Amino acid sequence: MPAAGPIASAAVHPRPMDGEPGGERLQKVLARAGYASRRRVEELIAEGRVTVDGEVARLGRRVDPDREVIEVDGALVPVRVGLVHYLLNKPPGVVSTAADTHGRPTVVDLVPAEPRVFPVGRLDLDSEGLMVLTNDGELANRLTHPRHGVAKEYLVEVRGEPSPGALRALREGIHLDDGPTAPAEVGRLGPGLLRITIHEGRNRQVRRMCQAVGHPVARLVRTRIGPLVDRSLAPGEWRSLTPDEVVALSRAAAAGAAEVGEQDPPSRRPRRGGTGGRG
């Protein structure tokens, strides 16, 4: 009787393929995730705009949402059951980590304890504003990876009144101890009040930029992450992102990667998100 070891081992977790009974229909998975109606999803698949682990999908494709990376037009679609995405308005005095050895309150303390989530990127202890917390490591990695360049907008109150030369320097790039910064969008909103938008995520970047031109930051508030804006969230409040907002956030990451002309192959993407930089 032939040895069954290797065959039995390979059959424990079969990879769902086109036409095989395992897995779920791709169009059903995307529709359930709120991406679009099943009919529209079928059209997207037929147009060759949907990929599974980097391969163009065909109608009838079956997938395992827990194991495979599904994208539409290069943008990740979170489909794994149990994923949560929170938007938090971080107040000052709260640490933007999952735990703190000094016993200070953390952003994770402000959202539901289950399922366990982690912050995407960071804000300084004294900084405030919007943060995303999630258990979606794939999306978190895309949002924090430098090549994706998701825009982050800040309202910045600085000491003194920046000159036109200082504003120009902020826009064109500042030489910091870890290298020059990329061009930023900088607008003057009032005396000592700036709106600064960056596409990087270095540690304390906005504060160091302003310090470098002679105008230390007195207050810093993150007001936008990619397409996410919510002026109704009070400090310390949170809410769940809608499916449309999650997709829009993923599209923003894909657009940023497209601008620099490269995308990570699915087989090399980490499953956990990085911590990114602080404002």
C-alpha positions as CSV (number, residue, x, y, z in Angstrom):
1,M,0.0,0.0,0.0
2,P,1.6,3.4,-1.0
3,A,2.8,5.6,1.8
4,A,0.2,8.3,2.6
5,G,2.4,10.6,4.8
6,P,3.2,13.4,2.3
7,I,-0.2,13.3,0.7
8,A,-2.1,13.4,4.0
9,S,0.2,16.2,5.2
10,A,-0.5,18.3,2.1
11,A,-4.2,17.8,2.4
12,V,-4.5,19.2,6.0
13,H,-4.7,22.8,4.8
14,P,-5.4,22.8,1.0
15,R,-5.0,26.0,-0.8
16,P,-8.3,27.0,-2.4
17,M,-8.0,27.1,-6.2
18,D,-10.4,27.9,-9.0
19,G,-13.1,25.4,-9.2
20,E,-12.2,23.6,-5.9
21,P,-14.8,23.2,-3.2
22,G,-12.6,24.8,-0.4
23,G,-12.8,28.4,0.4
24,E,-15.5,31.0,-0.4
25,R,-16.3,32.6,-3.7
26,L,-14.2,35.8,-4.2
27,Q,-17.2,37.9,-5.1
28,K,-19.1,36.9,-2.0
29,V,-16.1,37.7,0.3
30,L,-15.6,41.2,-1.2
31,A,-19.4,41.9,-1.1
32,R,-19.5,40.8,2.6
33,A,-16.6,43.1,3.4
34,G,-18.7,46.0,2.1
35,Y,-16.5,46.8,-0.9
36,A,-19.3,46.8,-3.5
37,S,-22.4,44.8,-4.5
38,R,-21.8,41.3,-5.7
39,R,-22.7,42.3,-9.2
40,R,-20.3,45.1,-9.2
41,V,-17.5,42.9,-7.7
42,E,-18.1,40.4,-10.5
43,E,-17.6,43.2,-13.0
44,L,-14.4,44.2,-11.4
45,I,-13.1,40.6,-11.5
46,A,-14.1,40.3,-15.2
47,E,-12.2,43.5,-15.9
48,G,-9.0,42.0,-14.4
49,R,-8.9,44.6,-11.6
50,V,-8.9,42.1,-8.7
51,T,-5.9,40.2,-7.6
52,V,-5.4,37.4,-5.0
53,D,-1.8,37.2,-3.6
54,G,-0.7,39.2,-6.6
55,E,-2.3,37.1,-9.3
56,V,-5.2,38.4,-11.4
57,A,-8.4,36.6,-10.2
58,R,-11.0,35.0,-12.4
59,L,-14.7,34.7,-11.9
60,G,-15.4,31.6,-9.7
61,R,-12.1,31.9,-7.8
62,R,-12.4,30.6,-4.3
63,V,-10.3,32.2,-1.5
64,D,-9.4,31.8,2.1
65,P,-9.9,35.3,3.6
66,D,-7.7,34.4,6.6
67,R,-4.6,33.5,4.4
68,E,-4.8,35.4,1.1
69,V,-4.2,39.0,0.3
70,I,-7.0,40.5,-1.9
71,E,-6.6,43.8,-3.7
72,V,-8.6,45.9,-6.1
73,D,-6.7,48.2,-8.3
74,G,-3.6,47.6,-6.1
75,A,-5.5,48.7,-2.9
76,L,-5.8,46.1,-0.1
77,V,-9.3,45.1,0.8
78,P,-9.5,43.8,4.4
79,V,-11.6,40.7,4.3
80,R,-10.5,38.6,7.3
81,V,-13.4,38.0,9.7
82,G,-12.9,39.7,13.0
83,L,-11.0,42.7,11.8
84,V,-11.7,46.0,13.5
85,H,-10.6,49.6,12.6
86,Y,-11.0,52.4,15.1
87,L,-10.5,56.1,14.7
88,L,-9.5,57.8,18.0
89,N,-9.0,61.4,18.9
90,K,-6.0,61.1,21.2
91,P,-5.9,63.7,24.0
92,P,-2.6,65.1,25.4
93,G,-1.1,63.1,28.2
94,V,-1.9,59.7,26.7
95,V,0.9,57.4,25.5
96,S,0.4,56.1,21.9
97,T,1.5,52.6,22.6
98,A,-0.3,49.4,23.6
99,A,1.4,49.3,27.1
100,D,3.5,51.6,29.2
101,T,6.1,50.6,31.7
102,H,5.5,53.8,33.8
103,G,1.8,53.1,34.2
104,R,0.7,56.1,32.2
105,P,-2.7,55.8,30.3
106,T,-2.4,54.5,26.7
107,V,-4.5,54.9,23.6
108,V,-5.4,51.2,23.9
109,D,-7.1,52.0,27.2
110,L,-9.5,54.3,25.4
111,V,-10.9,51.7,23.0
112,P,-12.6,48.3,23.6
113,A,-10.3,45.7,25.2
114,E,-11.5,42.9,22.8
115,P,-10.4,42.2,20.2
116,R,-6.9,43.4,21.0
117,V,-5.7,46.2,18.8
118,F,-2.5,48.2,18.3
119,P,-2.0,51.8,17.3
120,V,-1.0,52.6,13.7
121,G,1.8,55.1,14.0
122,R,2.3,57.3,17.0
123,L,1.8,60.8,18.4
124,D,3.9,62.3,21.2
125,L,2.7,62.3,24.7
126,D,1.8,66.0,24.5
127,S,0.5,65.8,20.9
128,E,-3.2,65.2,20.1
129,G,-5.5,64.3,17.3
130,L,-6.5,61.4,15.1
131,M,-5.0,58.0,15.3
132,V,-6.0,54.6,13.8
133,L,-6.1,51.5,16.0
134,T,-6.6,48.1,14.5
135,N,-5.9,44.4,14.6
136,D,-5.3,44.5,10.8
137,G,-1.6,44.1,10.5
138,E,-1.6,44.1,6.7
139,L,-3.3,47.5,6.4
140,A,-1.2,48.9,9.3
141,N,2.0,48.0,7.5
142,R,0.9,49.8,4.4
143,L,-0.1,52.9,6.3
144,T,3.2,53.1,8.1
145,H,5.6,52.0,5.4
146,P,7.5,55.0,4.0
147,R,7.0,54.0,0.4
148,H,3.2,54.4,0.7
149,G,3.5,58.0,1.9
150,V,0.0,58.4,3.3
151,A,-0.6,62.1,4.0
152,K,-0.9,63.3,7.6
153,E,-2.1,66.8,8.3
154,Y,-1.4,68.8,11.4
155,L,-2.6,72.1,12.9
156,V,0.6,73.5,14.5
157,E,0.8,76.4,17.0
158,V,4.3,77.7,17.1
159,R,6.2,80.2,19.2
160,G,6.9,83.4,17.3
161,E,5.8,84.3,13.7
162,P,7.5,82.3,11.0
163,S,9.0,84.5,8.2
164,P,8.4,83.8,4.5
165,G,11.9,82.2,4.4
166,A,11.0,79.9,7.3
167,L,7.8,78.8,5.6
168,R,9.7,78.2,2.3
169,A,12.3,76.1,4.1
170,L,9.5,73.9,5.7
171,R,8.0,73.5,2.3
172,E,11.2,72.6,0.5
173,G,12.7,70.4,3.1
174,I,14.7,70.7,6.3
175,H,18.1,69.1,7.0
176,L,17.6,67.1,10.3
177,D,20.1,64.9,12.1
178,D,18.6,61.8,10.3
179,G,18.6,63.4,6.9
180,P,16.6,65.9,4.8
181,T,12.9,65.9,5.0
182,A,10.7,65.5,1.9
183,P,8.8,68.5,0.7
184,A,5.8,69.4,2.9
185,E,2.6,71.4,2.3
186,V,2.7,74.4,4.6
187,G,0.0,77.1,5.0
188,R,-0.3,80.0,7.4
189,L,-3.8,80.0,9.1
190,G,-3.2,82.9,11.5
191,P,-0.6,84.4,13.8
192,G,1.7,81.6,14.9
193,L,-0.7,79.0,13.5
194,L,0.3,76.7,10.6
195,R,-1.2,73.8,8.7
196,I,1.5,71.3,7.8
197,T,1.0,68.1,5.7
198,I,3.7,65.5,5.5
199,H,4.0,62.2,3.8
200,E,6.7,60.8,6.0
201,G,6.5,59.4,9.5
202,R,9.8,60.1,11.3
203,N,10.0,60.4,15.1
204,R,8.8,63.9,16.2
205,Q,9.2,65.1,12.7
206,V,6.9,68.1,12.7
207,R,8.3,69.3,16.0
208,R,11.9,69.0,14.8
209,M,11.1,70.7,11.5
210,C,9.6,73.7,13.3
211,Q,12.5,73.8,15.9
212,A,15.0,73.8,13.0
213,V,13.6,77.0,11.6
214,G,13.5,78.7,15.1
215,H,9.9,78.3,16.0
216,P,9.3,75.6,18.6
217,V,5.9,73.9,18.7
218,A,3.5,75.0,21.5
219,R,0.7,72.7,20.4
220,L,0.3,70.0,17.7
221,V,-3.0,68.4,16.6
222,R,-3.2,65.8,13.9
223,T,-6.4,66.6,11.9
224,R,-6.2,64.2,9.0
225,I,-4.8,60.8,8.1
226,G,-5.1,60.2,4.3
227,P,-8.8,60.7,3.6
228,L,-9.9,60.4,7.2
229,V,-11.2,63.6,8.9
230,D,-13.6,63.8,11.8
231,R,-14.2,67.1,13.5
232,S,-17.0,65.7,15.6
233,L,-14.8,63.4,17.7
234,A,-14.1,64.9,21.1
235,P,-10.7,64.3,22.8
236,G,-10.7,60.7,24.1
237,E,-13.6,59.6,21.9
238,W,-13.4,56.9,19.3
239,R,-15.6,55.3,16.6
240,S,-15.4,52.4,14.2
241,L,-14.4,53.2,10.6
242,T,-17.0,52.5,8.0
243,P,-16.2,49.9,5.3
244,D,-16.0,52.8,2.8
245,E,-13.4,54.6,5.0
246,V,-11.3,51.5,5.3
247,V,-11.3,51.1,1.6
248,A,-10.5,54.8,1.1
249,L,-7.6,54.5,3.5
250,S,-6.2,51.5,1.6
251,R,-6.6,53.3,-1.7
252,A,-4.6,56.2,-0.3
253,A,-1.8,53.8,0.6
254,A,-1.9,52.2,-2.8
255,A,-1.8,55.7,-4.5
256,G,1.2,56.7,-2.5
257,A,3.1,53.6,-3.5
258,A,2.1,54.1,-7.1
259,E,3.6,57.6,-7.0
260,V,7.0,56.2,-6.2
261,G,6.6,53.4,-8.7
262,E,6.8,50.3,-6.6
263,Q,4.6,47.9,-4.6
264,D,5.6,45.2,-2.2
265,P,5.0,41.7,-3.6
266,P,2.4,39.9,-1.4
267,S,4.8,37.1,-0.5
268,R,7.1,39.7,1.2
269,R,4.6,41.8,3.0
270,P,4.7,41.6,6.8
271,R,1.5,40.5,8.6
272,R,1.9,42.9,11.4
273,G,2.0,46.7,11.2
274,G,4.9,48.9,12.1
275,T,4.7,51.7,14.6
276,G,5.6,54.4,12.2
277,G,6.7,57.9,13.3
278,R,5.4,60.5,15.7
279,G,4.1,64.0,14.8
